[in-house]
């Protein structure tokens, strides 16, 4: 099947991933991994330290972090 290209914001991508997270793992794990790899490559093309995640401004005081695409290095 030929690939297609979509243009989505990070927030839109995270909503899609959240919805996929509600589906049976066996049906969606490859799709989630593919989205994470592609988004990570676009968000951090130079490659950053693994496991680091961007946070919401002011998150240091609340301890909350922004949703981040799985598999994306920061």
C-alpha positions in Angstrom: 0.0 0.0 0.0 1.4 3.4 -0.9 2.3 5.8 2.0 0.5 9.1 2.4 1.7 12.3 4.1 -0.4 14.1 6.7 0.2 17.5 8.2 -0.9 17.5 11.9 0.0 19.6 14.9 1.6 17.9 17.9 -1.6 18.3 19.8 -3.6 16.6 17.0 -1.1 13.8 16.8 -1.4 13.2 20.6 -5.2 13.1 20.3 -4.9 10.4 17.7 -2.4 8.5 19.8 -4.7 8.8 22.8 -7.6 7.3 20.8 -5.4 4.5 19.4 -4.4 3.8 23.0 -8.0 2.8 23.7 -7.9 0.2 20.9 -6.6 -3.4 21.3 -2.8 -3.3 21.4 -2.4 -6.0 18.8 -4.2 -3.9 16.2 -2.5 -0.6 16.8 1.0 -1.1 18.2 2.8 -0.9 14.8 0.9 2.2 13.9 1.7 3.9 17.2 5.4 3.0 16.8 5.4 4.3 13.2 3.8 7.6 14.2 6.3 8.0 17.1 9.3 7.3 14.9 8.2 9.7 12.2 7.2 12.5 14.6 10.4 12.1 16.6 12.5 12.5 13.5 10.7 15.7 12.6 10.6 17.2 16.1 14.2 16.4 16.9 16.1 15.9 13.6 19.5 16.3 15.2 18.7 13.6 17.8 18.7 14.4 21.5 19.1 12.5 24.7 16.8 9.5 24.9 14.0 9.8 27.4 14.0 13.6 27.7 10.6 15.1 27.2 9.6 18.7 26.7 7.3 20.2 29.4 4.5 22.7 29.4 5.7 26.2 30.4 5.3 26.5 34.2 5.3 22.7 34.5 8.3 22.8 36.9 6.0 24.2 39.6 3.2 21.7 38.9 5.3 18.7 37.9 3.1 18.0 34.9 4.5 17.3 31.5 3.1 17.9 28.1 1.9 14.9 26.1 4.7 13.7 23.9 4.6 11.4 20.9 5.7 7.9 22.1 9.1 7.0 20.6 10.1 10.6 20.0 13.6 11.4 21.4 13.9 14.9 23.0 
